[in-house]
């Protein structure tokens, strides 16, 4: 579904992505991991068209998407930081997004799922960080899409909401969706991801299942397997 070829991006003199090649097939949960500065965000934003690479190609369903925008209507994206208009209420923001997308939505079910009914009339500027994240999740999942990109989706969530998020992600996977996740919460990744892509210094150091990575690094858990890659690179 997603084919990235020789993707190169630099900001000033800093090379962020270094001729990166990556293919992600339709269906399943893929975690994109790496330390700060590894190129995760630039890779995600290149797929979304928010960053234009210096060189290389990004294709979705065999169609080039660089310098195009229509394809983004078919992607559900949860940004790491949601900068909502503070003067709008939760219900006004949801209604605005429904008007923009103009497609069938499942916002009522998601509002129930994340217990947002008491907050619908509240201004977004008055909400806690965790409640804003739940609004962010509603906006992301309320429209049907074959590609879902979640940037640090667990931020600020209480334990019950986290459980419901994991169940929601699994439901989308069962529908054949492709879900890309970035997260610093290794336990969350280990629980939900089918495959991981590990970036370091703008290059892919591993792509495969968590079991394969554990075997390759001779480690029993994902946290130590990733540490093994980092220590090997530093050596």
N, CA, C and O of each residue as an XYZ file, in Angstrom:
940
protein
N       0.826     -1.209      0.000
C       0.000      0.000      0.000
C       0.859      1.257      0.000
O       0.578      2.204     -0.735
N       1.920      1.270      0.834
C       2.831      2.415      0.877
C       4.196      1.949      0.378
O       4.752      0.976      0.887
N       4.728      2.646     -0.614
C       6.042      2.312     -1.154
C       6.910      3.568     -1.173
O       6.607      4.540     -1.865
N       7.986      3.526     -0.407
C       8.902      4.661     -0.289
C      10.246      4.246     -0.877
O      10.804      3.210     -0.515
N      10.755      5.070     -1.787
C      11.974      4.715     -2.503
C      12.980      5.863     -2.438
O      12.673      6.989     -2.828
N      14.177      5.571     -1.946
C      15.311      6.517     -1.941
C      14.914      7.881     -1.374
O      15.270      8.921     -1.927
N      14.175      7.864     -0.267
C      13.680      9.113      0.310
C      14.807      9.841      1.038
O      15.437      9.299      1.947
N      15.041     11.070      0.619
C      16.135     11.866      1.191
C      15.597     13.242      1.574
O      14.949     13.923      0.780
N      15.886     13.627      2.812
C      15.457     14.937      3.279
C      16.499     15.530      4.212
O      16.997     14.854      5.113
N      16.826     16.793      3.992
C      17.701     17.497      4.915
C      17.105     18.854      5.231
O      16.414     19.459      4.412
N      17.387     19.315      6.435
C      16.985     20.647      6.877
C      18.272     21.420      7.116
O      18.998     21.156      8.074
N      18.548     22.379      6.236
C      19.840     23.051      6.303
C      20.931     22.062      5.951
O      20.912     21.465      4.875
N      21.885     21.886      6.855
C      22.967     20.923      6.629
C      22.707     19.570      7.298
O      23.507     18.643      7.169
N      21.594     19.467      8.005
C      21.297     18.246      8.763
C      20.521     17.269      7.879
O      19.420     17.574      7.421
N      21.108     16.092      7.644
C      20.440     15.038      6.882
C      19.526     14.257      7.829
O      19.993     13.647      8.791
N      18.243     14.282      7.555
C      17.260     13.656      8.444
C      16.849     12.278      7.934
O      16.749     11.334      8.718
N      16.609     12.152      6.631
C      16.329     10.863      6.002
C      17.381     10.632      4.919
O      17.629     11.505      4.088
N      17.995      9.456      4.935
C      19.152      9.206      4.069
C      18.847      8.075      3.088
O      19.178      6.914      3.329
N      18.207      8.445      1.975
C      17.908      7.472      0.911
C      17.180      6.247      1.460
O      17.593      5.106      1.252
N      16.109      6.516      2.154
C      15.356      5.481      2.868
C      14.412      4.733      1.917
O      13.699      5.347      1.123
N      14.421      3.402      2.013
C      13.506      2.541      1.256
C      12.615      1.786      2.237
O      13.101      1.206      3.209
N      11.313      1.797      1.977
C      10.376      1.125      2.891
C       9.101      0.762      2.147
O       8.528      1.590      1.438
N       8.660     -0.480      2.311
C       7.377     -0.923      1.771
C       6.504     -1.423      2.909
O       6.923     -2.265      3.702
N       5.289     -0.901      2.983
C       4.321     -1.336      3.986
C       3.087     -1.829      3.252
O       2.410     -1.065      2.564
N       2.804     -3.114      3.405
C       1.684     -3.722      2.698
C       0.357     -3.408      3.378
O       0.310     -2.963      4.525
N      -0.718     -3.655      2.634
C      -2.060     -3.390      3.140
C      -2.389     -4.288      4.326
O      -2.160     -5.497      4.281
N      -2.922     -3.695      5.379
C      -3.423     -4.442      6.521
C      -2.381     -4.710      7.585
O      -1.268     -5.138      7.280
N      -2.746     -4.456      8.848
C      -1.856     -4.730      9.965
C      -1.423     -3.474     10.687
O      -1.700     -2.356     10.252
N      -0.731     -3.681     11.809
C      -0.296     -2.587     12.680
C       1.222     -2.511     12.640
O       1.912     -3.471     12.983
N       1.732     -1.364     12.220
C       3.165     -1.152     12.062
C       3.609     -0.031     12.999
O       3.088      1.083     12.939
N       4.562     -0.331     13.853
C       5.099      0.686     14.762
C       6.410      1.216     14.192
O       7.306      0.441     13.857
N       6.519      2.534     14.085
C       7.746      3.180     13.635
C       8.452      3.724     14.865
O       7.981      4.661     15.509
N       9.594      3.119     15.178
C      10.309      3.422     16.401
C      11.669      4.025     16.105
O      12.198      3.902     15.001
N      12.226      4.683     17.121
C      13.556      5.256     17.017
C      13.709      6.378     18.022
O      12.716      6.967     18.449
N      14.941      6.682     18.408
C      15.158      7.771     19.366
C      14.838      9.123     18.753
O      14.630      9.232     17.545
N      14.801     10.155     19.594
C      14.588     11.506     19.088
C      15.649     11.851     18.052
O      16.835     11.587     18.249
N      15.208     12.444     16.948
C      16.143     12.818     15.893
C      16.437     11.711     14.903
O      17.297     11.867     14.036
N      15.725     10.580     15.021
C      15.991      9.448     14.124
C      15.343      9.606     12.756
O      15.733      8.929     11.804
N      14.351     10.500     12.647
C      13.666     10.719     11.375
C      12.229     10.242     11.343
O      11.592     10.289     10.291
N      11.694      9.775     12.486
C      10.326      9.241     12.533
C       9.298     10.275     12.064
O       8.491     10.007     11.174
N       9.344     11.455     12.677
C       8.344     12.476     12.365
C       8.465     12.935     10.922
O       7.453     13.158     10.257
N       9.690     13.080     10.430
C       9.883     13.496      9.042
C       9.347     12.441      8.080
O       8.767     12.779      7.048
N       9.537     11.175      8.412
C       9.002     10.100      7.580
C       7.478     10.152      7.544
O       6.877     10.085      6.472
N       6.858     10.272      8.712
C       5.393     10.342      8.782
C       4.879     11.550      7.999
O       3.920     11.437      7.236
N       5.511     12.692      8.189
C       5.047     13.909      7.512
C       5.310     13.858      6.013
O       4.616     14.521      5.242
N       6.294     13.086      5.592
C       6.516     12.892      4.155
C       5.380     12.066      3.551
O       4.931     12.342      2.439
N       4.919     11.056      4.284
C       3.779     10.255      3.820
C       2.529     11.118      3.740
O       1.707     10.948      2.840
N       2.388     12.044      4.684
C       1.206     12.909      4.743
C       1.295     14.113      3.819
O       0.317     14.845      3.667
N       2.454     14.330      3.196
C       2.621     15.496      2.341
C       2.877     16.780      3.098
O       2.818     17.862      2.515
N       3.162     16.680      4.392
C       3.449     17.866      5.202
C       4.917     18.258      5.101
O       5.287     19.381      5.443
N       5.754     17.333      4.634
C       7.165     17.592      4.358
C       7.436     17.127      2.928
O       7.059     16.016      2.554
N       8.082     17.966      2.136
C       8.438     17.611      0.763
C       9.894     17.168      0.749
O      10.771     17.966      1.079
N      10.182     15.918      0.376
C      11.568     15.445      0.382
C      12.405     16.130     -0.697
O      11.876     16.615     -1.698
N      13.713     16.159     -0.477
C      14.628     16.685     -1.488
C      14.745     15.738     -2.677
O      14.862     16.162     -3.826
N      14.710     14.444     -2.366
C      14.783     13.427     -3.412
C      13.957     12.224     -2.977
O      13.635     12.069     -1.799
N      13.618     11.370     -3.950
C      12.916     10.137     -3.626
C      11.445     10.167     -4.006
O      10.935     11.154     -4.535
N      10.787      9.064     -3.720
C       9.404      8.873     -4.132
C       8.580      8.283     -3.005
O       9.054      7.429     -2.255
N       7.338      8.744     -2.890
C       6.357      8.168     -1.963
C       5.123      7.811     -2.777
O       4.511      8.673     -3.407
N       4.763      6.534     -2.758
C       3.570      6.084     -3.466
C       2.594      5.441     -2.483
O       2.997      4.711     -1.577
N       1.325      5.718     -2.673
C       0.255      5.060     -1.930
C      -0.681      4.443     -2.953
O      -1.207      5.136     -3.824
N      -0.885      3.142     -2.845
C      -1.681      2.394     -3.833
C      -1.159      2.624     -5.246
O      -1.929      2.851     -6.180
N       0.175      2.562     -5.387
C       0.862      2.673     -6.682
C       0.757      4.049     -7.331
O       1.055      4.202     -8.515
N       0.337      5.046     -6.566
C       0.239      6.403     -7.110
C       1.156      7.342     -6.335
O       1.136      7.358     -5.104
N       1.959      8.124     -7.054
C       2.836      9.090     -6.410
C       2.005     10.155     -5.702
O       1.018     10.646     -6.249
N       2.409     10.511     -4.476
C       1.643     11.497     -3.705
C       2.444     12.771     -3.429
O       1.928     13.702     -2.811
N       3.684     12.822     -3.876
C       4.506     13.997     -3.600
C       3.938     15.213     -4.324
O       3.650     15.170     -5.520
N       3.786     16.295     -3.569
C       3.239     17.566     -4.041
C       1.777     17.458     -4.486
O       1.300     18.255     -5.294
N       1.079     16.459     -3.944
C      -0.357     16.324     -4.182
C      -1.059     16.386     -2.832
O      -0.417     16.273     -1.788
N      -2.362     16.563     -2.853
C      -3.058     16.719     -1.578
C      -4.372     15.963     -1.496
O      -4.836     15.672     -0.393
N      -4.992     15.633     -2.635
C      -6.320     15.013     -2.590
C      -6.307     13.693     -1.820
O      -7.277     13.362     -1.138
N      -5.215     12.941     -1.927
C      -5.142     11.623     -1.295
C      -5.283     11.690      0.220
O      -5.664     10.710      0.860
N      -4.969     12.865      0.795
C      -5.019     12.984      2.253
C      -6.439     12.893      2.803
O      -6.635     12.649      3.994
N      -7.430     13.090      1.928
C      -8.818     12.923      2.366
C      -9.123     11.488      2.746
O     -10.120     11.212      3.413
N      -8.260     10.572      2.319
C      -8.474      9.151      2.601
C      -7.542      8.627      3.687
O      -7.374      7.416      3.832
N      -6.933      9.539      4.454
C      -6.059      9.151      5.556
C      -6.615      9.716      6.860
O      -7.002     10.882      6.924
N      -6.650      8.893      7.882
C      -6.990      9.375      9.221
C      -5.688      9.591      9.988
O      -4.876      8.674     10.111
N      -5.494     10.802     10.500
C      -4.217     11.160     11.132
C      -4.448     11.743     12.509
O      -5.230     12.678     12.681
N      -3.755     11.179     13.491
C      -3.765     11.723     14.846
C      -2.407     12.368     15.110
O      -1.411     11.659     15.256
N      -2.347     13.704     15.173
C      -1.071     14.370     15.454
C      -0.672     14.216     16.914
O      -1.516     13.999     17.783
N       0.606     14.330     17.166
C       1.099     14.199     18.535
C       0.560     15.320     19.420
O       0.211     15.089     20.577
N       0.495     16.515     18.883
C      -0.037     17.672     19.613
C      -1.203     18.230     18.810
O      -1.033     18.643     17.663
N      -2.379     18.242     19.411
C      -3.567     18.745     18.733
C      -3.801     20.198     19.135
O      -4.176     20.485     20.272
N      -3.579     21.101     18.200
C      -3.790     22.529     18.463
C      -5.211     22.921     18.060
O      -5.439     23.469     16.982
N      -6.158     22.628     18.947
C      -7.550     22.927     18.672
C      -7.845     24.418     18.888
O      -7.211     25.057     19.727
N      -8.807     24.975     18.132
C      -9.260     26.345     18.419
C      -9.910     26.393     19.797
O     -10.946     25.764     20.013
N      -9.321     27.124     20.721
C      -9.784     27.121     22.100
C     -11.168     27.688     22.304
O     -11.813     27.400     23.312
N     -11.643     28.503     21.350
C     -12.953     29.138     21.524
C     -14.104     28.235     21.090
O     -15.266     28.576     21.312
N     -13.805     27.092     20.477
C     -14.854     26.165     20.064
C     -15.157     25.178     21.180
O     -14.290     24.851     21.991
N     -16.396     24.709     21.211
C     -16.740     23.609     22.111
C     -16.392     22.292     21.432
O     -16.125     22.260     20.231
N     -16.396     21.216     22.194
C     -16.095     19.900     21.636
C     -17.086     19.547     20.530
O     -16.682     19.090     19.460
N     -18.363     19.753     20.775
C     -19.382     19.419     19.768
C     -19.233     20.288     18.526
O     -19.444     19.805     17.414
N     -18.874     21.559     18.692
C     -18.677     22.440     17.530
C     -17.496     21.974     16.681
O     -17.558     22.014     15.453
N     -16.433     21.537     17.329
C     -15.273     21.049     16.589
C     -15.620     19.775     15.819
O     -15.246     19.635     14.654
N     -16.328     18.852     16.456
C     -16.721     17.613     15.783
C     -17.625     17.921     14.594
O     -17.466     17.340     13.520
N     -18.566     18.831     14.787
C     -19.471     19.202     13.695
C     -18.710     19.856     12.547
O     -19.018     19.610     11.381
N     -17.724     20.683     12.864
C     -16.918     21.339     11.831
C     -16.154     20.301     11.001
O     -16.088     20.403      9.776
N     -15.578     19.299     11.682
C     -14.839     18.267     10.971
C     -15.758     17.431     10.087
O     -15.366     17.020      8.995
N     -16.970     17.180     10.550
C     -17.938     16.443      9.738
C     -18.317     17.234      8.495
O     -18.517     16.652      7.428
N     -18.418     18.545      8.619
C     -18.732     19.391      7.465
C     -17.582     19.398      6.465
O     -17.801     19.409      5.253
N     -16.352     19.391      6.986
C     -15.177     19.419      6.103
C     -15.044     18.116      5.326
O     -14.824     18.135      4.115
N     -15.176     16.987      6.012
C     -14.991     15.682      5.354
C     -16.209     15.271      4.532
O     -16.072     14.613      3.501
N     -17.382     15.652      4.980
C     -18.637     15.382      4.253
C     -18.817     13.902      3.912
O     -19.333     13.561      2.847
N     -18.391     13.039      4.813
C     -18.608     11.605      4.646
C     -19.227     11.056      5.923
O     -19.247     11.727      6.955
N     -19.727      9.840      5.845
C     -20.384      9.230      7.010
C     -19.397      9.101      8.167
O     -18.239      8.731      7.973
N     -19.870      9.409      9.367
C     -18.999      9.354     10.544
C     -19.633      8.513     11.637
O     -20.841      8.277     11.657
N     -18.761      8.064     12.559
C     -19.229      7.261     13.693
C     -18.904      7.972     15.000
O     -18.488      7.334     15.966
N     -19.090      9.289     15.036
C     -18.690     10.070     16.197
C     -19.496      9.725     17.445
O     -18.953      9.772     18.549
N     -20.762      9.381     17.303
C     -21.588      9.101     18.488
C     -21.053      7.899     19.259
O     -20.980      7.926     20.487
N     -20.679      6.845     18.533
C     -20.141      5.653     19.187
C     -18.825      5.952     19.891
O     -18.570      5.444     20.983
N     -17.993      6.773     19.268
C     -16.690      7.099     19.844
C     -16.824      8.033     21.048
O     -16.063      7.923     22.009
N     -17.772      8.932     20.995
C     -18.038      9.804     22.146
C     -18.438      8.963     23.359
O     -17.998      9.219     24.480
N     -19.275      7.964     23.117
C     -19.658      7.025     24.188
C     -18.441      6.238     24.666
O     -18.236      6.074     25.869
N     -17.636      5.754     23.722
C     -16.495      4.913     24.051
C     -15.521      5.620     24.980
O     -15.013      5.022     25.929
N     -15.258      6.904     24.704
C     -14.276      7.655     25.486
C     -14.917      8.591     26.522
O     -14.268      9.505     27.030
N     -16.198      8.347     26.826
C     -16.894      9.068     27.907
C     -16.788     10.589     27.757
O     -16.452     11.293     28.709
N     -17.075     11.080     26.564
C     -16.948     12.518     26.302
C     -18.268     13.285     26.389
O     -18.277     14.505     26.222
N     -19.364     12.607     26.644
C     -20.654     13.311     26.691
C     -20.671     14.496     27.658
O     -21.208     15.548     27.311
N     -20.100     14.362     28.861
C     -20.134     15.504     29.794
C     -19.335     16.722     29.315
O     -19.474     17.811     29.871
N     -18.510     16.543     28.297
C     -17.612     17.619     27.873
C     -18.023     18.265     26.543
O     -17.354     19.186     26.075
N     -19.108     17.796     25.936
C     -19.444     18.243     24.585
C     -19.669     19.743     24.487
O     -19.358     20.346     23.460
N     -20.206     20.360     25.542
C     -20.488     21.792     25.488
C     -19.354     22.653     26.040
O     -19.428     23.881     26.024
N     -18.315     21.998     26.523
C     -17.197     22.752     27.093
C     -16.266     23.270     25.996
O     -16.078     22.625     24.964
N     -15.686     24.452     26.243
C     -14.705     25.004     25.324
C     -13.425     24.164     25.374
O     -13.026     23.678     26.432
N     -12.810     24.008     24.239
C     -11.604     23.183     24.161
C     -10.477     23.730     25.023
O      -9.645     22.969     25.516
N     -10.444     25.031     25.205
C      -9.394     25.647     26.020
C      -9.525     25.286     27.494
O      -8.572     25.456     28.255
N     -10.697     24.786     27.912
C     -10.937     24.454     29.307
C     -10.679     22.978     29.622
O     -10.795     22.559     30.774
N     -10.336     22.205     28.618
C     -10.173     20.765     28.821
C      -8.777     20.414     29.306
O      -7.810     21.123     29.025
N      -8.685     19.312     30.036
C      -7.380     18.785     30.438
C      -6.687     18.165     29.231
O      -7.312     17.932     28.197
N      -5.397     17.904     29.373
C      -4.642     17.297     28.285
C      -5.175     15.926     27.895
O      -5.251     15.599     26.711
N      -5.544     15.123     28.891
C      -6.069     13.798     28.616
C      -7.402     13.835     27.886
O      -7.647     13.022     26.995
N      -8.268     14.777     28.258
C      -9.565     14.897     27.594
C      -9.379     15.397     26.160
O     -10.073     14.945     25.250
N      -8.450     16.325     25.961
C      -8.150     16.773     24.589
C      -7.678     15.606     23.727
O      -8.022     15.507     22.549
N      -6.881     14.720     24.336
C      -6.397     13.567     23.572
C      -7.559     12.657     23.177
O      -7.552     12.082     22.088
N      -8.547     12.526     24.045
C      -9.707     11.699     23.712
C     -10.518     12.344     22.583
O     -11.041     11.643     21.717
N     -10.623     13.664     22.590
C     -11.260     14.371     21.470
C     -10.465     14.128     20.193
O     -11.039     13.892     19.130
N      -9.152     14.188     20.304
C      -8.252     13.931     19.187
C      -8.505     12.537     18.593
O      -8.520     12.363     17.374
N      -8.702     11.558     19.467
C      -8.963     10.192     19.019
C     -10.314     10.074     18.315
O     -10.435      9.371     17.313
N     -11.321     10.757     18.836
C     -12.636     10.751     18.176
C     -12.519     11.305     16.765
O     -13.043     10.717     15.819
N     -11.833     12.431     16.620
C     -11.676     13.051     15.300
C     -10.918     12.132     14.345
O     -11.181     12.133     13.142
N      -9.992     11.360     14.869
C      -9.179     10.477     14.033
C      -9.959      9.269     13.549
O      -9.858      8.892     12.381
N     -10.739      8.653     14.437
C     -11.386      7.386     14.104
C     -12.828      7.540     13.623
O     -13.445      6.540     13.255
N     -13.386      8.740     13.610
C     -14.798      8.894     13.279
C     -15.107      8.703     11.794
O     -16.262      8.500     11.419
N     -14.071      8.769     10.948
C     -14.261      8.532      9.524
C     -13.583      7.225      9.118
O     -12.547      6.847      9.665
N     -14.186      6.550      8.154
C     -13.632      5.289      7.675
C     -12.470      5.561      6.727
O     -12.599      6.350      5.791
N     -11.332      4.905      6.970
C     -10.151      5.073      6.123
C      -9.318      3.803      6.151
O      -9.229      3.131      7.178
N      -8.704      3.474      5.007
C      -7.863      2.287      4.940
C      -6.481      2.525      5.523
O      -5.759      1.569      5.807
N      -6.099      3.790      5.707
C      -4.796      4.124      6.277
C      -4.987      5.054      7.466
O      -5.574      6.129      7.340
N      -4.484      4.628      8.626
C      -4.610      5.389      9.868
C      -3.212      5.608     10.422
O      -2.452      4.655     10.598
N      -2.870      6.868     10.700
C      -1.550      7.209     11.218
C      -1.716      7.831     12.601
O      -2.388      8.851     12.757
N      -1.098      7.207     13.603
C      -1.247      7.643     14.992
C       0.120      8.027     15.551
O       0.997      7.178     15.708
N       0.292      9.303     15.846
C       1.563      9.804     16.380
C       1.426      9.964     17.891
O       0.748     10.879     18.358
N       2.061      9.090     18.647
C       1.989      9.070     20.122
C       0.536      9.081     20.619
O       0.130     10.008     21.319
N      -0.242      8.058     20.262
C      -1.677      8.073     20.584
C      -2.010      7.906     22.051
O      -3.128      8.231     22.453
N      -1.080      7.409     22.881
C      -1.392      7.128     24.285
C      -1.183      8.328     25.198
O      -1.467      8.246     26.393
N      -0.694      9.438     24.662
C      -0.336     10.590     25.490
C      -1.512     11.067     26.350
O      -2.569     11.421     25.826
N      -1.320     11.073     27.666
C      -2.310     11.635     28.588
C      -3.507     10.755     28.875
O      -4.394     11.173     29.619
N      -3.573      9.558     28.322
C      -4.760      8.726     28.501
C      -4.758      8.017     29.858
O      -3.719      7.556     30.332
N      -5.932      7.941     30.467
C      -6.092      7.166     31.689
C      -6.139      5.682     31.333
O      -6.335      5.346     30.165
N      -5.966      4.777     32.309
C      -5.902      3.336     32.007
C      -7.111      2.791     31.256
O      -6.955      1.958     30.363
N      -8.311      3.246     31.601
C      -9.511      2.739     30.920
C      -9.529      3.182     29.464
O      -9.837      2.387     28.576
N      -9.198      4.454     29.213
C      -9.171      4.950     27.842
C      -8.095      4.259     27.023
O      -8.268      4.026     25.827
N      -6.975      3.929     27.674
C      -5.901      3.218     26.980
C      -6.362      1.830     26.543
O      -6.079      1.405     25.423
N      -7.060      1.134     27.410
C      -7.608     -0.187     27.057
C      -8.560     -0.060     25.875
O      -8.515     -0.865     24.945
N      -9.421      0.950     25.913
C     -10.387      1.127     24.828
C      -9.711      1.511     23.524
O     -10.161      1.117     22.448
N      -8.632      2.278     23.615
C      -7.860      2.613     22.409
C      -7.264      1.349     21.789
O      -7.327      1.165     20.573
N      -6.692      0.489     22.611
C      -6.096     -0.746     22.088
C      -7.157     -1.627     21.433
O      -6.904     -2.237     20.394
N      -8.336     -1.694     22.036
C      -9.424     -2.467     21.447
C      -9.860     -1.857     20.116
O     -10.153     -2.580     19.164
N      -9.901     -0.537     20.052
C     -10.299      0.160     18.833
C      -9.303     -0.089     17.705
O      -9.693     -0.313     16.559
N      -8.023     -0.048     18.036
C      -6.980     -0.310     17.039
C      -7.114     -1.729     16.495
O      -6.992     -1.947     15.289
N      -7.364     -2.689     17.373
C      -7.527     -4.074     16.934
C      -8.760     -4.229     16.037
O      -8.731     -4.990     15.070
N      -9.829     -3.517     16.355
C     -11.032     -3.565     15.523
C     -10.754     -3.039     14.117
O     -11.234     -3.596     13.130
N      -9.977     -1.965     14.039
C      -9.627     -1.410     12.726
C      -8.741     -2.387     11.955
O      -8.882     -2.531     10.740
N      -7.838     -3.050     12.653
C      -6.998     -4.056     12.001
C      -7.855     -5.177     11.423
O      -7.607     -5.638     10.309
N      -8.863     -5.618     12.179
C      -9.732     -6.702     11.724
C     -10.535     -6.307     10.488
O     -11.009     -7.174      9.754
N     -10.690     -5.014     10.256
C     -11.372     -4.535      9.050
C     -10.427     -4.439      7.848
O     -10.830     -4.027      6.760
N      -9.167     -4.825      8.062
C      -8.199     -4.786      6.973
C      -7.467     -3.471      6.833
O      -6.797     -3.241      5.827
N      -7.583     -2.593      7.834
C      -6.909     -1.293      7.770
C      -5.402     -1.437      7.963
O      -4.921     -2.415      8.535
N      -4.679     -0.451      7.477
C      -3.255     -0.322      7.743
C      -3.077      0.773      8.778
O      -3.544      1.894      8.577
N      -2.409      0.466      9.883
C      -2.257      1.423     10.980
C      -0.780      1.630     11.261
O      -0.061      0.683     11.582
N      -0.329      2.877     11.139
C       1.046      3.245     11.470
C       1.037      3.957     12.805
O       0.248      4.877     13.021
N       1.916      3.534     13.704
C       1.967      4.104     15.049
C       3.394      4.518     15.383
O       4.337      3.767     15.135
N       3.550      5.707     15.941
C       4.802      6.057     16.601
C       4.504      6.172     18.091
O       3.489      6.741     18.492
N       5.398      5.629     18.899
C       5.180      5.677     20.345
C       6.490      5.450     21.075
O       7.342      4.685     20.623
N       6.649      6.133     22.228
C       7.786      5.893     23.104
C       7.437      4.872     24.194
O       8.289      4.499     25.000
N       6.168      4.424     24.209
C       5.728      3.470     25.220
C       5.945      2.062     24.673
O       5.119      1.544     23.922
N       7.066      1.448     25.057
C       7.465      0.173     24.480
C       6.458     -0.931     24.793
O       6.186     -1.778     23.943
N       5.903     -0.929     26.008
C       4.916     -1.935     26.368
C       3.690     -1.881     25.473
O       3.150     -2.922     25.098
N       3.246     -0.682     25.127
C       2.105     -0.499     24.235
C       2.427     -1.061     22.855
O       1.618     -1.778     22.265
N       3.609     -0.733     22.347
C       4.025     -1.212     21.027
C       4.095     -2.729     21.006
O       3.617     -3.370     20.070
N       4.694     -3.300     22.045
C       4.853     -4.757     22.105
C       3.499     -5.459     22.144
O       3.357     -6.579     21.653
N       2.519     -4.800     22.723
C       1.200     -5.408     22.842
C       0.400     -5.334     21.550
O      -0.342     -6.266     21.242
N       0.529     -4.244     20.779
C      -0.380     -4.056     19.643
C       0.255     -4.284     18.269
O      -0.457     -4.634     17.327
N       1.560     -4.098     18.124
C       2.162     -4.061     16.794
C       2.380     -5.454     16.201
O       2.764     -6.388     16.904
N       2.132     -5.574     14.904
C       2.468     -6.791     14.165
C       3.919     -6.740     13.696
O       4.634     -7.741     13.745
N       4.341     -5.572     13.247
C       5.713     -5.389     12.780
C       6.218     -4.047     13.275
O       5.440     -3.144     13.580
N       7.546     -3.936     13.348
C       8.138     -2.663     13.712
C       9.160     -2.259     12.657
O       9.791     -3.093     12.008
N       9.293     -0.960     12.518
C      10.330     -0.361     11.683
C      11.169      0.494     12.615
O      10.659      1.436     13.221
N      12.451      0.176     12.735
C      13.309      0.910     13.667
C      14.245      1.820     12.885
O      15.054      1.360     12.079
N      14.117      3.135     13.139
C      14.932      4.138     12.472
C      16.032      4.629     13.398
O      15.849      4.747     14.609
N      17.180      4.912     12.793
C      18.296      5.498     13.530
C      19.107      6.324     12.547
O      19.557      5.823     11.517
N      19.289      7.598     12.881
C      20.068      8.503     12.029
C      19.576      8.501     10.589
O      20.373      8.526      9.652
N      18.254      8.473     10.419
C      17.682      8.596      9.086
C      17.714      7.347      8.243
O      17.400      7.395      7.054
N      18.096      6.204      8.846
C      18.161      4.943      8.122
C      17.358      3.880      8.858
O      17.154      3.967     10.069
N      16.904      2.877      8.115
C      16.185      1.765      8.727
C      17.187      0.708      9.166
O      17.952      0.190      8.352
N      17.180      0.391     10.455
C      18.073     -0.621     11.001
C      17.387     -1.967     11.181
O      18.049     -2.996     11.315
N      16.056     -1.956     11.185
C      15.327     -3.218     11.298
C      13.910     -3.025     10.800
O      13.288     -1.993     11.053
N      13.397     -4.027     10.086
C      11.980     -4.092      9.719
C      11.555     -5.551      9.803
O      12.132     -6.414      9.142
N      10.554     -5.816     10.611
C      10.066     -7.182     10.759
C       9.218     -7.310     12.001
O       8.827     -6.305     12.595
N       8.929     -8.529     12.399
C       8.100     -8.759     13.578
C       8.921     -8.573     14.853
O      10.151     -8.601     14.829
N       8.216     -8.385     15.957
C       8.883     -8.252     17.252
C       9.613     -9.544     17.606
O      10.710     -9.512     18.165
N       9.008    -10.664     17.283
C       9.656    -11.958     17.539
C      10.974    -12.067     16.773
O      11.973    -12.543     17.311
N      10.971    -11.628     15.529
C      12.192    -11.665     14.721
C      13.278    -10.774     15.308
O      14.454    -11.139     15.315
N      12.882     -9.609     15.799
C      13.868     -8.705     16.400
C      14.453     -9.303     17.677
O      15.657     -9.208     17.914
N      13.606     -9.915     18.497
C      14.096    -10.554     19.724
C      15.079    -11.673     19.394
O      16.101    -11.835     20.060
N      14.757    -12.435     18.362
C      15.644    -13.528     17.960
C      16.967    -12.992     17.433
O      18.036    -13.505     17.765
N      16.881    -11.958     16.611
C      18.087    -11.376     16.012
C      19.031    -10.804     17.068
O      20.251    -10.920     16.951
N      18.453    -10.186     18.102
C      19.265     -9.547     19.138
C      19.494    -10.453     20.355
O      20.215    -10.089     21.284
N      18.862    -11.651     20.334
C      18.986    -12.605     21.444
C      18.501    -11.999     22.761
O      19.144    -12.143     23.801
N      17.349    -11.317     22.695
C      16.759    -10.692     23.877
C      15.355    -11.226     24.102
O      14.707    -11.713     23.175
N      14.887    -11.129     25.351
C      13.582    -11.676     25.709
C      12.444    -10.672     25.586
O      11.281    -11.070     25.518
N      12.754     -9.384     25.557
C      11.696     -8.379     25.447
C      12.121     -7.284     24.477
O      13.299     -7.135     24.152
N      11.121     -6.520     24.023
C      11.357     -5.507     22.989
C      12.262     -4.398     23.482
O      13.112     -3.912     22.735
N      12.091     -3.992     24.731
C      12.899     -2.906     25.282
C      14.388     -3.232     25.208
O      15.188     -2.395     24.789
N      14.759     -4.439     25.609
C      16.165     -4.824     25.577
C      16.642     -5.075     24.145
O      17.814     -4.864     23.834
N      15.737     -5.524     23.279
C      16.110     -5.724     21.878
C      16.469     -4.398     21.220
O      17.444     -4.315     20.474
N      15.678     -3.358     21.497
C      15.962     -2.029     20.953
C      17.249     -1.471     21.550
O      18.063     -0.875     20.844
N      17.428     -1.671     22.870
C      18.668     -1.215     23.509
C      19.882     -1.887     22.882
O      20.943     -1.274     22.758
N      19.725     -3.144     22.488
C      20.814     -3.880     21.845
C      21.203     -3.222     20.520
O      22.389     -3.106     20.207
N      20.205     -2.792     19.740
C      20.490     -2.099     18.479
C      21.221     -0.794     18.747
O      22.196     -0.474     18.067
N      20.757     -0.044     19.730
C      21.357      1.259     20.033
C      22.801      1.097     20.520
O      23.690      1.846     20.116
N      23.016      0.117     21.385
C      24.370     -0.102     21.894
C      25.312     -0.579     20.791
O      26.486     -0.211     20.754
N      24.775     -1.402     19.896
C      25.574     -1.872     18.777
C      25.966     -0.750     17.850
O      27.076     -0.729     17.318
N      25.042      0.196     17.655
C      25.349      1.336     16.802
C      26.375      2.251     17.454
O      27.274      2.760     16.785
N      26.238      2.462     18.772
C      27.190      3.317     19.487
C      28.598      2.702     19.504
O      29.608      3.406     19.478
N      28.626      1.363     19.550
C      29.913      0.683     19.542
C      30.617      0.850     18.197
O      31.721      0.339     18.010
